[in-house]
Amino acid sequence: MAGLSTKAIKNRIKSMQSTRQITKAMELVAASKLRSAQAKAISSRPYFQTLYAAMDEIADTNNDFSSPYLHANPNGKSAYVVIAGDRGLAGGYNNNILKLVYSQMEDGAAVLPIGKKAVEYFRRKNVTFITESYAEAASVSIGDCYTIAKMLADGFLDGSFGKLTLGYTNFVSMLSQTPSTLDLLPLRISTEKRKPQNAILYEPGSEAVFNAIVPEYLGGVLYGALCESTASEQAARRTAMDSATKNADEIIDDLNLRYNRARQGAITQEITEIVAGAEQS
């Protein structure tokens, strides 16, 4: 930046101050959204955990139990549900989960992207889409999660999909978010049979009840993953914008120092010229 005039440096300071105001505002917005997103993520966890426990109990306490959800279809293609954000400026949040899922994809796999960044990424990779109806993550509701789950469960039953995997970002803490993949179908239930303390009769039958619960379980998992991913995105954006604000402060301080030095140099030059002119006269 050597050789810049005081006016040029001053303009850069104003520009950086404007950038700092934007990053600070985005940090505050992300922090505000994070509180509600974190509460949703925590409150959603017990729901599908309870459903899974019920499914596990049905399968483990019934001899000769069989369900089409427990067996992969070798002729069906792999399907992936991938949750990313609608916007950038969130550090490595989008890039980390998208790269992780793509690295695990088999040839010919199909994807159901949730979030604009996921749609853009897999479109560039020429991956087959199951649907683009949920391209905006912010507008996906709990009802949409159950609709997606029912569609994918039906596709698994009719052989369209042989395997179903979920890609999302797990919210660990304010400073830690982990991109993860979770195998949804076929289900993995404990193979060790146990006798229940009290005999439980299911109507119209244990397998029918189990098969009816599976789409509900998948919907709960999808909604929980969406909540986890949303909280992770806001936490990542808050951290990224906090870092950007601090960097802007450092740049502004450096520019102010350069401005003062340039101004001091200009004043010294003017004094030197005045003294030289007085001596000549």
C-alpha positions as CSV (number, residue, x, y, z in Angstrom):
1,M,0.0,0.0,0.0
2,A,3.1,2.2,-0.2
3,G,2.7,5.3,-2.3
4,L,-1.0,5.7,-1.6
5,S,-2.2,9.2,-0.9
6,T,-3.9,10.1,2.4
7,K,-7.2,10.5,0.5
8,A,-6.9,7.0,-1.0
9,I,-6.1,5.5,2.4
10,K,-9.1,7.4,4.0
11,N,-11.4,6.0,1.3
12,R,-10.2,2.4,2.1
13,I,-10.8,3.0,5.8
14,K,-14.4,4.1,5.1
15,S,-14.9,1.0,2.8
16,M,-13.6,-1.3,5.5
17,Q,-15.8,0.3,8.1
18,S,-18.8,-0.3,6.0
19,T,-17.8,-4.0,5.5
20,R,-17.3,-4.3,9.3
21,Q,-20.8,-3.0,9.9
22,I,-22.2,-5.7,7.6
23,T,-20.2,-8.6,9.2
24,K,-21.1,-7.4,12.7
25,A,-24.8,-7.2,11.8
26,M,-24.7,-10.7,10.3
27,E,-23.0,-12.0,13.4
28,L,-25.7,-10.6,15.6
29,V,-28.5,-12.0,13.4
30,A,-26.9,-15.4,13.4
31,A,-26.5,-15.4,17.2
32,S,-30.2,-14.5,17.5
33,K,-31.3,-17.3,15.2
34,L,-28.9,-19.7,16.8
35,R,-30.7,-19.7,20.1
36,S,-34.1,-20.8,18.7
37,A,-32.4,-23.3,16.3
38,Q,-30.4,-24.9,19.1
39,A,-33.5,-25.2,21.2
40,K,-35.3,-27.0,18.3
41,A,-32.4,-29.3,17.7
42,I,-32.3,-30.4,21.4
43,S,-36.1,-30.8,21.7
44,S,-36.3,-32.9,18.5
45,R,-33.8,-35.6,19.6
46,P,-36.0,-37.6,22.0
47,Y,-38.8,-38.1,19.4
48,F,-37.0,-40.3,16.9
49,Q,-35.0,-42.0,19.7
50,T,-38.2,-43.1,21.3
51,L,-39.5,-44.4,17.9
52,Y,-36.4,-46.3,17.2
53,A,-36.5,-47.9,20.7
54,A,-40.1,-49.0,19.9
55,M,-39.0,-50.4,16.6
56,D,-36.1,-52.2,18.1
57,E,-38.3,-53.7,20.8
58,I,-40.8,-55.0,18.3
59,A,-38.1,-56.6,16.2
60,D,-36.2,-58.1,19.1
61,T,-39.1,-59.6,21.0
62,N,-40.8,-61.3,18.0
63,N,-39.5,-64.6,16.6
64,D,-39.6,-65.1,12.8
65,F,-39.8,-61.3,12.4
66,S,-39.3,-60.0,8.9
67,S,-39.7,-56.6,7.2
68,P,-38.9,-55.4,3.7
69,Y,-37.2,-52.4,5.4
70,L,-34.5,-54.7,6.8
71,H,-33.2,-55.9,3.5
72,A,-31.4,-54.0,0.8
73,N,-32.4,-54.3,-2.9
74,P,-29.3,-55.0,-4.9
75,N,-30.9,-53.8,-8.1
76,G,-32.0,-50.4,-6.7
77,K,-29.8,-47.4,-6.9
78,S,-28.4,-45.6,-3.9
79,A,-30.3,-42.5,-2.8
80,Y,-28.9,-39.6,-0.7
81,V,-30.8,-36.9,1.2
82,V,-28.3,-34.0,1.7
83,I,-29.0,-31.0,3.9
84,A,-27.0,-27.8,3.3
85,G,-27.7,-24.1,3.6
86,D,-29.4,-21.5,1.4
87,R,-26.6,-19.0,1.6
88,G,-22.8,-18.8,2.0
89,L,-20.7,-16.8,4.5
90,A,-20.8,-19.6,7.0
91,G,-17.2,-20.8,7.0
92,G,-16.9,-24.4,5.8
93,Y,-20.4,-25.4,6.7
94,N,-21.7,-26.0,3.2
95,N,-18.5,-27.2,1.7
96,N,-17.7,-29.8,4.4
97,I,-21.0,-31.7,4.2
98,L,-21.2,-31.6,0.4
99,K,-17.7,-32.8,-0.1
100,L,-18.2,-35.6,2.5
101,V,-21.4,-36.9,0.8
102,Y,-20.0,-36.7,-2.7
103,S,-16.9,-38.6,-1.7
104,Q,-19.1,-41.5,-0.5
105,M,-21.4,-41.6,-3.5
106,E,-21.5,-44.6,-5.8
107,D,-21.8,-44.3,-9.5
108,G,-25.4,-43.8,-10.6
109,A,-26.5,-42.6,-7.2
110,A,-29.4,-40.1,-6.9
111,V,-29.7,-37.2,-4.5
112,L,-32.5,-35.3,-2.9
113,P,-30.9,-31.9,-2.0
114,I,-32.3,-29.7,0.7
115,G,-30.9,-26.2,0.5
116,K,-29.9,-24.0,-2.4
117,K,-26.1,-24.7,-1.9
118,A,-26.8,-28.5,-2.2
119,V,-28.8,-28.0,-5.4
120,E,-26.1,-25.9,-7.0
121,Y,-23.3,-28.2,-5.9
122,F,-24.8,-31.5,-7.2
123,R,-26.0,-29.8,-10.4
124,R,-22.4,-28.9,-11.1
125,K,-21.5,-32.5,-10.5
126,N,-24.2,-33.8,-12.8
127,V,-25.8,-36.0,-10.1
128,T,-29.3,-37.3,-10.8
129,F,-31.9,-35.5,-8.7
130,I,-34.8,-37.3,-7.1
131,T,-36.6,-34.0,-6.8
132,E,-35.8,-30.3,-6.5
133,S,-39.0,-29.4,-4.6
134,Y,-37.1,-28.8,-1.4
135,A,-34.4,-26.5,-2.8
136,E,-34.9,-23.9,-0.1
137,A,-33.9,-25.3,3.3
138,A,-35.5,-22.4,5.3
139,S,-39.0,-23.2,3.9
140,V,-38.8,-27.0,4.7
141,S,-41.3,-27.8,7.4
142,I,-41.8,-30.8,9.6
143,G,-44.7,-31.8,7.3
144,D,-42.3,-31.7,4.4
145,C,-39.9,-34.0,6.2
146,Y,-42.7,-36.6,6.6
147,T,-43.7,-36.2,3.0
148,I,-40.1,-36.8,1.9
149,A,-39.8,-39.8,4.3
150,K,-43.0,-41.4,2.8
151,M,-41.8,-40.9,-0.7
152,L,-38.4,-42.4,0.0
153,A,-39.9,-45.3,2.0
154,D,-42.2,-46.1,-0.9
155,G,-39.3,-46.0,-3.3
156,F,-37.4,-48.4,-1.2
157,L,-40.3,-50.8,-1.0
158,D,-40.9,-50.8,-4.8
159,G,-37.2,-51.4,-5.5
160,S,-36.3,-47.9,-6.9
161,F,-33.8,-47.4,-4.1
162,G,-31.6,-50.1,-2.7
163,K,-30.0,-47.9,-0.1
164,L,-30.9,-44.6,1.6
165,T,-28.3,-42.4,3.3
166,L,-28.7,-39.0,5.0
167,G,-26.0,-36.3,4.9
168,Y,-26.3,-33.5,7.5
169,T,-24.2,-31.5,10.0
170,N,-24.4,-32.5,13.6
171,F,-24.5,-29.7,16.1
172,V,-22.0,-30.5,18.8
173,S,-21.4,-27.0,20.4
174,M,-21.2,-23.4,19.5
175,L,-17.7,-23.9,18.2
176,S,-18.0,-27.4,16.8
177,Q,-20.2,-28.8,14.0
178,T,-19.5,-32.2,12.5
179,P,-20.5,-33.2,9.0
180,S,-22.0,-36.7,9.2
181,T,-23.7,-39.4,7.1
182,L,-26.3,-41.8,8.5
183,D,-27.6,-44.9,6.8
184,L,-31.4,-44.8,7.0
185,L,-32.5,-47.8,4.9
186,P,-32.1,-50.7,5.1
187,L,-32.7,-50.5,8.9
188,R,-30.2,-52.1,11.2
189,I,-31.9,-53.7,14.1
190,S,-30.3,-55.8,16.8
191,T,-30.2,-59.4,15.8
192,E,-30.2,-60.8,19.3
193,K,-33.7,-61.8,20.3
194,R,-34.9,-61.3,23.8
195,K,-38.1,-62.2,25.6
196,P,-40.0,-59.2,26.9
197,Q,-40.9,-59.1,30.6
198,N,-44.5,-58.6,29.7
199,A,-46.0,-60.1,26.5
200,I,-47.0,-57.5,24.1
201,L,-49.6,-58.1,21.4
202,Y,-49.7,-55.9,18.4
203,E,-52.8,-55.4,16.2
204,P,-53.0,-56.2,13.3
205,G,-49.5,-57.7,13.9
206,S,-46.0,-56.9,14.9
207,E,-44.7,-56.6,11.3
208,A,-47.6,-54.4,10.2
209,V,-47.0,-52.1,13.2
210,F,-43.3,-52.0,12.5
211,N,-43.7,-51.2,8.8
212,A,-46.2,-48.4,9.7
213,I,-43.7,-46.9,12.2
214,V,-40.8,-46.8,9.7
215,P,-41.9,-43.8,7.6
216,E,-42.7,-41.9,10.9
217,Y,-39.3,-42.8,12.2
218,L,-37.6,-41.6,9.0
219,G,-39.6,-38.4,9.1
220,G,-38.5,-37.8,12.6
221,V,-34.9,-38.4,11.7
222,L,-35.1,-36.0,8.8
223,Y,-36.6,-33.3,10.9
224,G,-34.1,-33.8,13.6
225,A,-31.2,-33.7,11.1
226,L,-32.7,-30.5,9.6
227,C,-32.8,-28.9,13.0
228,E,-29.2,-30.0,13.7
229,S,-28.0,-28.6,10.4
230,T,-29.8,-25.3,10.9
231,A,-28.3,-24.8,14.3
232,S,-24.9,-25.8,12.9
233,E,-25.2,-23.3,10.0
234,Q,-26.1,-20.4,12.3
235,A,-23.2,-21.3,14.7
236,A,-20.8,-21.6,11.8
237,R,-22.0,-18.2,10.4
238,R,-21.7,-16.5,13.7
239,T,-18.2,-17.8,14.2
240,A,-17.2,-16.8,10.6
241,M,-18.7,-13.3,10.9
242,D,-17.1,-12.8,14.3
243,S,-13.7,-13.7,12.7
244,A,-14.4,-11.4,9.8
245,T,-15.3,-8.5,12.1
246,K,-12.1,-9.0,14.0
247,N,-10.1,-9.1,10.8
248,A,-11.8,-5.9,9.7
249,D,-10.8,-4.2,13.0
250,E,-7.2,-5.2,12.5
251,I,-7.2,-3.9,8.9
252,I,-8.8,-0.6,10.0
253,D,-6.2,-0.2,12.7
254,D,-3.4,-0.8,10.2
255,L,-4.9,1.6,7.7
256,N,-5.3,4.3,10.4
257,L,-1.6,3.8,11.3
258,R,-0.6,4.2,7.6
259,Y,-2.9,7.2,7.3
260,N,-1.3,8.9,10.2
261,R,2.2,8.2,8.9
262,A,1.3,9.5,5.4
263,R,-0.3,12.6,6.9
264,Q,2.8,13.2,9.1
265,G,5.0,12.7,6.1
266,A,3.0,15.2,4.1
267,I,3.2,17.8,6.9
268,T,6.9,17.2,7.3
269,Q,7.4,17.7,3.5
270,E,5.4,20.9,3.6
271,I,7.5,22.3,6.5
272,T,10.7,21.3,4.7
273,E,9.6,23.1,1.6
274,I,8.6,26.3,3.5
275,V,12.0,26.3,5.3
276,A,13.9,25.8,2.1
277,G,11.9,28.6,0.4
278,A,12.6,31.0,3.4
279,E,16.4,30.3,3.2
280,Q,16.5,31.0,-0.5
281,S,14.8,34.3,-0.1
